[in-house]
Amino acid sequence: MFRNYLKIALRNLRTQHHYTLLNTIGLSVGLAGGLLIFLFLRHHLSTDRHHTKFDRIFRIDTDLHLADGSIEYNPEAPLPMAQALRTDYPQVEQAAFLMMLRELTVSTKRAGRVTPVRFQEHKGVGLVEAEWFDIMDYTWLRGNPKTALRAPNSVVLTESWAKRYFGDANPIGQVLMLNNKVSATVTGLLAEPPTTTDTNLGLFVSLATLKTMDPTYGMTDWYWLNSINRLYVTLKDPAAAPALERAFPALAKKHYGANANIFRFHIQPMREFHFDVVRGGTTIRASLLWSLGVVGLLLIVAACINFINLATVQALRRSKEVGIRKTLGSTRGQLIRQFLLETSLIIGAATGLALLLVLLTLPLFNNWVQLNLALQPDWLTAGFIGLSLIGVILLAGGYPAAVLSGFSPGAALKGSLKAAST
C-alpha cells in the first residue's frame, strides 16, 4: 500500500514540478535561516557548560571604587589571593590563577633546520596554576593532570597546537623556547576542547615559570592587578557564595589597610560570565538571544504559511482529482495520507537543501558574527531538525491535506469547491 502511495506521490510531484520547486525552495530558505539561528543560540547558551563543576565554578572580580566616585568593574583579581582562598576559607574547594598572555614568542627546533622556527602568539596562551585542571574539564591524551604544571618551565598543549610546533612527532619531552629565554618542556597533551568557552587556550604554561619570564612581576603583591588576570574557584556548596563574599571586606582590610574601601571583591557564578557586558563578557545580552530565537521560529512559521498558501492554491487545481478518487471509493483518511506523503517528500527535499545552504553560507555567517560555528551531527542538532520536520509536516501539511480531502465529490466534479461538512 505504501509503495502505491509513494508512486502516486512522486508522479504528482513530477507533474506539478513548478509547484514542487517553488515550495521546496521556500521551505529550504526558512529552515536554513532557522538552523543558522539555532547554531548561534546554541553556541552562546552552551558556553562553558561542558564543565562538570559548572554550577560550582565562580570567578573573583575586583571593582575599584575611585576617589572621584566612579567605579571600575574588573574581572581580575590579585595573584596571591588564590593561595589565601585555598588556605583560609573552608568554603573554597579549589582555586586557580590564570594569566592570559597577549604576546608570546615560541621557538622550536625542526629537523633539517639550523635556525629554530618562531611563532608569534597573540591569543590562546595562558600561565596557569596546576589547580586549573582540577576546576576545568579537559580530556588528557598524555601526561598527568595532577603534576603536569607543578614544576617551573613546563607546558601543556592541545593536539592542534602540538601539531603546529612538532608536526606528527610525540610532543611529550619536547622543548619550547619562550620569549627567547625560557626553555619549557612539554609535559602534557590534551584533546581539542570544545570551542564553546570563554577561555579558549591551546598552550598552558606553568605559573611558576612567570618568575623566570618576568622576574619583576609582583607575585605576592596584592596591588598588582592586570586585565589579563583571572582567579577561578570551586565551592564545596554553591549556596556558600554569599557568605564567602561577606568575608571579603575583612580580607581587603588585611591586605590593603586604609585603602581597603577602594578594592571591593565580588564572587560571580560561571553562568553569568559569558553575558556580563560590564566585566568584559560577550557584547550580546541573554534577553537578545531569546528575541533572536523568536525570530528563528517566525522564519520557519512564515515558510510554513507560504507553503500552506501555495498548497491551498494547488488544491483548487486538484479538486476534480479528489472528486474522482472519492467517487472510486477512496476514503478521506486515504486521501489525507496521500497528501501528507507528498508534503513529507517536499519537506524532506527542502531539509536536504537547507542543510546544503547552511554548509555553504556558514563560513560567511561565521565571519559576520566572529564565531567558529559548525553543523555538528549530534543529538541536539538532530533533535532540532527532527522536531522542526515534525512541526513543519503537521503545520504545513495538515491543513492542506484536510482541505483537499474534505472536498465534496459531486461539487468537486462540477467545479464548485465546497469542503464537505462531514
ZAMARGU-4260 file (C-alpha; in steps of 0.2 Angstrom, whole numbers, plus 5000, padded with zeros to 4 digits):
<rodrens>
0) 5000/5000/5000 | 5014/5012/5005 | 5023/5008/4989 | 5007/5013/4979 | 5006/5029/4989
5) 5024/5033/4985 | 5022/5030/4967 | 5007/5041/4965 | 5016/5055/4976 | 5031/5055/4965
10) 5021/5056/4949 | 5011/5070/4956 | 5026/5080/4961 | 5034/5077/4944 | 5018/5083/4936
15) 5017/5098/4946 | 5036/5102/4946 | 5034/5121/4946 | 5024/5120/4962 | 5036/5107/4969
20) 5051/5118/4966 | 5044/5133/4972 | 5038/5125/4989 | 5055/5116/4991 | 5065/5132/4989
25) 5053/5142/5000 | 5054/5130/5014 | 5073/5127/5012 | 5077/5145/5015 | 5066/5146/5030
30) 5073/5131/5038 | 5091/5136/5034 | 5088/5153/5042 | 5081/5144/5057 | 5095/5132/5058
35) 5108/5146/5057 | 5100/5155/5072 | 5099/5139/5081 | 5118/5136/5079 | 5121/5154/5085
40) 5110/5152/5100 | 5117/5135/5105 | 5135/5142/5105 | 5130/5156/5117 | 5119/5147/5128
45) 5130/5132/5130 | 5146/5142/5133 | 5157/5133/5146 | 5143/5121/5151 | 5153/5106/5147
50) 5162/5108/5163 | 5156/5095/5176 | 5158/5108/5190 | 5149/5122/5181 | 5137/5126/5195
55) 5151/5127/5207 | 5163/5137/5197 | 5165/5155/5202 | 5176/5170/5197 | 5183/5183/5209
60) 5180/5200/5202 | 5188/5216/5209 | 5179/5233/5207 | 5188/5248/5211 | 5179/5262/5219
65) 5189/5278/5215 | 5191/5294/5224 | 5180/5304/5211 | 5165/5292/5214 | 5167/5282/5199
70) 5168/5263/5199 | 5179/5252/5188 | 5171/5235/5186 | 5185/5222/5183 | 5185/5203/5181
75) 5203/5201/5188 | 5210/5198/5205 | 5227/5199/5213 | 5238/5183/5211 | 5241/5180/5230
80) 5223/5179/5233 | 5222/5162/5226 | 5233/5154/5240 | 5223/5164/5253 | 5207/5157/5247
85) 5214/5139/5247 | 5221/5140/5264 | 5210/5152/5274 | 5192/5149/5268 | 5184/5132/5271
90) 5170/5135/5258 | 5183/5135/5244 | 5187/5118/5237 | 5200/5124/5225 | 5207/5140/5217
95) 5217/5143/5202 | 5225/5159/5195 | 5226/5162/5176 | 5236/5175/5166 | 5231/5176/5148
100) 5246/5182/5138 | 5243/5194/5124 | 5260/5191/5116 | 5272/5177/5117 | 5287/5171/5106
105) 5288/5152/5104 | 5303/5144/5096 | 5305/5126/5092 | 5319/5116/5083 | 5315/5107/5067
110) 5325/5093/5059 | 5335/5099/5045 | 5334/5117/5050 | 5349/5127/5058 | 5338/5141/5065
115) 5323/5137/5076 | 5305/5140/5069 | 5297/5155/5078 | 5279/5158/5081 | 5271/5174/5087
120) 5256/5170/5098 | 5244/5183/5102 | 5230/5173/5109 | 5227/5156/5116 | 5241/5156/5128
125) 5239/5156/5147 | 5250/5155/5163 | 5240/5144/5174 | 5242/5135/5191 | 5241/5116/5191
130) 5224/5118/5201 | 5217/5124/5184 | 5214/5106/5179 | 5205/5102/5195 | 5192/5115/5191
135) 5190/5115/5172 | 5187/5099/5162 | 5199/5093/5148 | 5202/5076/5140 | 5220/5071/5143
140) 5229/5061/5130 | 5246/5061/5138 | 5253/5067/5155 | 5247/5068/5172 | 5235/5082/5176
145) 5240/5082/5194 | 5258/5085/5191 | 5260/5092/5173 | 5261/5110/5178 | 5268/5109/5196
150) 5286/5112/5191 | 5293/5128/5183 | 5297/5128/5164 | 5283/5115/5160 | 5269/5117/5147
155) 5254/5108/5141 | 5247/5108/5123 | 5231/5104/5115 | 5233/5092/5099 | 5231/5106/5086
160) 5245/5117/5095 | 5256/5102/5097 | 5254/5098/5078 | 5259/5116/5074 | 5275/5115/5084
165) 5281/5097/5081 | 5271/5090/5067 | 5266/5072/5070 | 5280/5069/5082 | 5276/5064/5100
170) 5277/5081/5109 | 5280/5074/5127 | 5298/5079/5132 | 5300/5091/5118 | 5306/5108/5122
175) 5299/5125/5118 | 5309/5141/5119 | 5298/5155/5127 | 5302/5173/5123 | 5320/5168/5118
180) 5325/5165/5136 | 5315/5151/5144 | 5316/5133/5139 | 5300/5124/5143 | 5297/5105/5142
185) 5280/5098/5136 | 5273/5088/5150 | 5255/5085/5144 | 5244/5083/5129 | 5226/5087/5128
190) 5212/5083/5116 | 5204/5098/5107 | 5192/5106/5120 | 5175/5112/5115 | 5175/5129/5106
195) 5160/5135/5117 | 5171/5143/5130 | 5177/5160/5135 | 5194/5153/5140 | 5200/5145/5123
200) 5218/5141/5127 | 5229/5129/5117 | 5246/5132/5126 | 5246/5131/5145 | 5262/5137/5154
205) 5265/5133/5172 | 5263/5149/5183 | 5279/5145/5192 | 5288/5149/5175 | 5282/5168/5177
210) 5297/5170/5189 | 5309/5167/5175 | 5299/5175/5161 | 5296/5191/5171 | 5307/5192/5187
215) 5299/5210/5191 | 5281/5203/5192 | 5274/5206/5209 | 5269/5188/5213 | 5265/5192/5231
220) 5259/5210/5228 | 5240/5212/5231 | 5241/5229/5222 | 5247/5220/5206 | 5231/5220/5196
225) 5230/5217/5177 | 5216/5215/5164 | 5224/5198/5158 | 5222/5190/5176 | 5208/5179/5181
230) 5205/5170/5198 | 5193/5155/5197 | 5187/5145/5212 | 5176/5130/5215 | 5165/5130/5231
235) 5160/5114/5240 | 5142/5121/5241 | 5137/5135/5228 | 5125/5141/5241 | 5140/5147/5252
240) 5144/5160/5239 | 5135/5175/5248 | 5144/5170/5264 | 5161/5170/5256 | 5158/5187/5248
245) 5153/5194/5265 | 5171/5189/5271 | 5180/5199/5258 | 5180/5216/5266 | 5190/5209/5280
250) 5202/5201/5268 | 5204/5218/5259 | 5206/5226/5276 | 5220/5214/5280 | 5230/5217/5264
255) 5225/5235/5259 | 5224/5243/5276 | 5217/5261/5274 | 5214/5258/5255 | 5203/5243/5258
260) 5187/5253/5253 | 5194/5255/5236 | 5196/5237/5232 | 5179/5228/5233 | 5180/5209/5229
265) 5165/5200/5222 | 5161/5182/5218 | 5152/5179/5201 | 5145/5162/5196 | 5151/5154/5179
270) 5133/5155/5172 | 5135/5174/5172 | 5152/5176/5164 | 5148/5175/5146 | 5134/5188/5147
275) 5142/5200/5158 | 5144/5215/5147 | 5150/5226/5161 | 5166/5215/5165 | 5171/5210/5148
280) 5160/5196/5143 | 5151/5195/5126 | 5143/5210/5119 | 5126/5201/5117 | 5114/5200/5131
285) 5104/5184/5135 | 5087/5193/5133 | 5093/5197/5115 | 5096/5179/5112 | 5078/5174/5116
290) 5072/5188/5105 | 5083/5180/5091 | 5075/5163/5095 | 5058/5170/5092 | 5064/5177/5075
295) 5071/5160/5070 | 5054/5152/5075 | 5045/5165/5065 | 5056/5161/5050 | 5050/5143/5050
300) 5032/5148/5053 | 5032/5160/5039 | 5039/5147/5027 | 5025/5135/5033 | 5012/5149/5030
305) 5019/5151/5012 | 5018/5133/5009 | 5000/5132/5015 | 4995/5146/5004 | 5004/5138/4989
310) 4996/5121/4993 | 4979/5129/4995 | 4980/5136/4978 | 4986/5120/4971 | 4971/5112/4980
315) 4959/5122/4968 | 4968/5113/4954 | 4966/5096/4961 | 4948/5096/4966 | 4942/5086/4952
320) 4956/5073/4955 | 4949/5072/4973 | 4931/5070/4967 | 4936/5056/4955 | 4946/5047/4969
325) 4932/5049/4981 | 4919/5043/4968 | 4930/5027/4965 | 4930/5023/4984 | 4945/5032/4992
330) 4941/5037/5010 | 4946/5053/5017 | 4959/5045/5028 | 4967/5038/5012 | 4967/5055/5004
335) 4975/5063/5019 | 4989/5050/5020 | 4992/5053/5001 | 4993/5072/5003 | 5004/5071/5019
340) 5016/5059/5010 | 5018/5071/4996 | 5021/5085/5008 | 5033/5075/5018 | 5043/5072/5002
345) 5044/5090/4998 | 5049/5094/5016 | 5062/5081/5016 | 5070/5088/5000 | 5068/5106/5007
350) 5078/5099/5023 | 5092/5092/5012 | 5093/5108/5003 | 5093/5118/5019 | 5107/5108/5026
355) 5117/5112/5010 | 5113/5130/5011 | 5119/5131/5029 | 5135/5122/5025 | 5138/5134/5010
360) 5134/5150/5020 | 5141/5145/5037 | 5159/5152/5033 | 5151/5169/5028 | 5140/5168/5044
365) 5155/5164/5055 | 5164/5179/5048 | 5150/5190/5051 | 5146/5185/5069 | 5165/5182/5073
370) 5162/5164/5079 | 5168/5147/5074 | 5151/5138/5072 | 5149/5121/5065 | 5135/5110/5060
375) 5138/5095/5072 | 5130/5078/5069 | 5125/5076/5087 | 5109/5073/5096 | 5105/5091/5100
380) 5106/5096/5081 | 5097/5080/5076 | 5083/5084/5089 | 5081/5102/5082 | 5080/5096/5064
385) 5068/5082/5069 | 5056/5092/5079 | 5057/5105/5065 | 5052/5092/5052 | 5038/5085/5063
390) 5031/5103/5066 | 5033/5108/5048 | 5024/5092/5042 | 5010/5094/5054 | 5008/5113/5051
395) 5012/5114/5033 | 5004/5098/5028 | 4990/5095/5039 | 4979/5110/5034 | 4981/5107/5015
400) 4978/5089/5017 | 4962/5092/5027 | 4956/5104/5014 | 4959/5093/4999 | 4952/5078/5007
405) 4936/5087/5013 | 4930/5092/4995 | 4913/5085/4992 | 4914/5073/4977 | 4899/5080/4967
410) 4904/5098/4970 | 4922/5095/4965 | 4917/5086/4949 | 4905/5101/4945 | 4919/5113/4949
415) 4911/5120/4964 | 4924/5120/4978 | 4915/5117/4994 | 4923/5107/5008 | 4912/5093/5015
420) 4904/5096/5031 | 4907/5078/5037
</rodrens>
